[in-house]
Amino acid sequence: MNDASTHKRLGDFIRAHRERQAPPPNAASRRRTPGLRREELADAAGISATWLTWLEQGREVKASVPALVRLSEALRLTPAERASLFDLAGKRDPDETVPDETELPADLLALPGQFSGPAYLLDHLWTARAWNEAAAELFAGWLDPQTDERNLLAFVFLSPTARTLIGNWQDRASRLAAEFRADFNRHPDDAAMRQLVADLTAKSPDFARLWKAQTVLGREGGERDFHHPTRGEFSFHQTTLLVAARPDVKLVCLTAR
């Protein structure tokens, strides 16, 4: 998408939502335009009416984060509308927060049980919140009943079992650190994520080295090999699904090759 069309989409969005707003109480009863006038929105948002006009016209003007915050409040945008405003402007909402995952809904926690192959649900810290019996049998040292540590990164980087269970451990560990970096960079001020990184950095030289490299990768599927301590060799194809209602929750499914 070129810059002109990007600016136009943002301008169209702002104008449409401005025209949806009810006129102020002291407005004249008969108005030629629906909703708020540009001057009224500009005054409510504490911005220049000329700048707002240029923005709605799709001109090459930059919208700062503070201005977008004030616009979203003046337009009374819903959370989804506010997110779209920032997406269209190519900015990050400073008030964006990670959803509270203390309690996940029962229907979400039940998802892994719908699969015959190993499947597990990760929260935004990559801690397993639910898994099926096949996953518990495969992931010895992580999801089996004898283990208390459910964080995937802690298992991979701190458990000796992981280095023998996971085929090509070095490559998989490198990818996991880079994939978590992508999630971390979306919420760099999340206290729990920062604490997890600090703990892993202090305890694992491998994680510390990989984290310092700042490598970023999208979470991808692909072939996964395992060397189970009692059941032998396994090969799977991994697919990761994001939950639309909880975008920081991942459903990971493994299908036998």
N, C-alpha and C positions, 0 to 999 in steps of 0.2 A: 504494500500500500504506500503511495507517495505522500509527501508532506501535505500537499494541498487537500487531498481527500481526508487525511487524518484531521486536519484543522476543521474541515467542513463538517465531519461527523460530530466533533465536539461542539461546534457552534449550533448544529441542528438539535443536539440533545439539550443544550442549555435553553435554547429558545422554546422548544416544545414544553419543557417543564416550567418555564416562566409563564407561558400562556395558560397553563393549567391552574395556576395559583389564583385564589380569590383576590379581587381588588382590595386595597386597604379600606377600613371603615369610613374614612373621610373622603373617599373618591367620589367623583360625580356619578350620578345614577346612570347616565348615558355615556358610554365609552365606545370609541371606534375600534378598539383592539381588545381582544379577550385577555383575561388574566392581569398580571402585573405589567406596567410599562417598564421599559429599560431603566428609566431614571429611578423608578421606585425600587426595582431590584438592586440597582447599583447603590442606592442609599442604604437599603437594608443590609447589604453585604459589605458596605464600607469600601467600595471600589469606584473607580471612575466610570461614568456613563459612557464616555468615548471609548475607553478600553473594552467595556462590555459589548458595545456595538461592534467593534472590530472582532472581538472573540466570536460573537454570533454570526458574523459575516464570513467566518472562516479565514480571516487574514492571518498572516504569519506572526502572531503574537504569542508569547509564552505565558502560561498560567502558572503562577507560583503555588506552592503547597498551601501557605496561609490563605491565599485568595480562594483557592478551591474549597478549603474548609468553610470559609465564610459563605461562599456561594451555596454549598450543600445545605448549610443551616438555614440560609434565607429562603431557599427553595423547598425546605422541609422534605428533603429526600429520604426515602426509606433506606435501610442498610444496603439492599441490593442496588438501588439507584445510585447511592453514594459511591459504592464500589465501581460502578460503571463509569461515573464521572471521572474518577481517578484513573481508571484503565484507559479511557479515551484520551486523557491528558498525558498519559505516559508517566504518571507520578505515583508515589506510594502514599497511601493514607496514613498519617502519623497515629491515628487512633485505631488502626486495624489491630485486632487482637486474635490470639489463638483461642478457639472455642474451649470452654471448660469441659474437660474430658473426665472429670472425677466420676461421673456416672454416664455411661453410654447406654442408649436404649436397648431393651431386651431383644428387639428384632434385629438390631445390628450385631449384637453379641452372638446371636444364633446363626449368623451367616456361615462361619466355617463348617458347622455341622451339616450343611446342605451339600457338601462335596465329599466324594469318596476318596480322592487323593489328599495328600497333606495340604492343609489350608490353615492360615492364621491371620489374625487381625492385629495391626500395629497402630498405636496412637502416635501423636506428633513427636513423642520422644523415642519412637521406635521400640516401645515396650509392648510385648504381646499382651493383649487384653482378652483374647479368646482364641481357641484352636480346637481342632478335632482330634480324634484318637490317632488317626494316621500321622498327624504332625507330631504328636507326643511320642509315638514309636520311633519316628525318624530322627527327631532332634534330641538325641540323648545329651544330657548336660544342659539343656535349655528349657524344653517344654515337657520333659518327663516329670512324673510326680515327685521324684527324689530331689529336684532342684528348686531353689527359691528365686534365683536371679532370672528375671524374665525380659530384661532389656537385650535386644538383639546385638547392639554394639558392644555392650559389656561382655556378652557371651563370646562374640567373635574375637575381641581383642584381649580379653583377660582370662578366658578359660582354655587350658591346655587341650581339653577335649575337642574344641572347635578346630584346632589346627590339624587334627587327624580326621575329623568327621567331614569337613568341607574340602572337596576336591579343589586343587589349585588355590590353596588358602591365600597366598600372597596377592594374587590377582583379585580374588573376591573381596578381600579386606580393603584393598586400594579402592575398588569401585564403591564399596559401601561407605567409606569415609567421604568420597567425592559426592555421592548421592545425598548423604546426610548434610553435606555442606550446602547443597542447593536448598534444602528445607530450612536450614539454619539461617541462610542469608535472607529468607523471606520474613523471618521473625528474629532479627539479631538482638533485640532487647528482651526476649523471653527469658525470664530468670531460670526456669527449670532447664531449658536447653543449654544456657550458658554454664550452669552448674554441672550438667552431664559432660559437656566438653572439658571443663576444668578437671573433673575427676578422671576422665579417660586420659587426658594429657599427662596428668601426674602419675598415673599407674601403668601406662603402656607407652614405651618408647616408639613402637610402630605407629600407634595412633598419633602421637605428638608429631612425628616426622611427616605423616601424610596430611595432617591438619594444617601444618605450617606451609605446605606446598600450595594451599588454596585451590586445589583442583576441584572443578564442579562438573558433575554429570547428571543427566536426567535419569530417573529410575527406569531401567529397561528390563525386559524379560530375557529369556534365552535358556541355554542348556546349563543344567546344574548337576554336578556329580558329587556323590557322597560315599564315604567309606565308613559304614556303620561298624561299631566295635564288635557286635555279635551277629549281625544279620548280613554282613558283606556289602557288596557294591550295589549302588542304586544310581540311576540316571533319570532326571526329570526335565521337563520344560516348564520354566517359571513364568507366570503372568501376574502382574500387579494391577489391581483395580482400585481406583479412587472412589470414595463414597461421595456422591453429589451433595448430600445434606451436611456432610462433615468432611470437607476437602483435605483435612490433615490426617484422616484415618485411611489406612491402606489395607486392602484385602489381598493377601498373597496366596496364590494357588499353584500347586505343583501337579503336573500330569505326567504319568509314566511315559517314557519314550519306547 
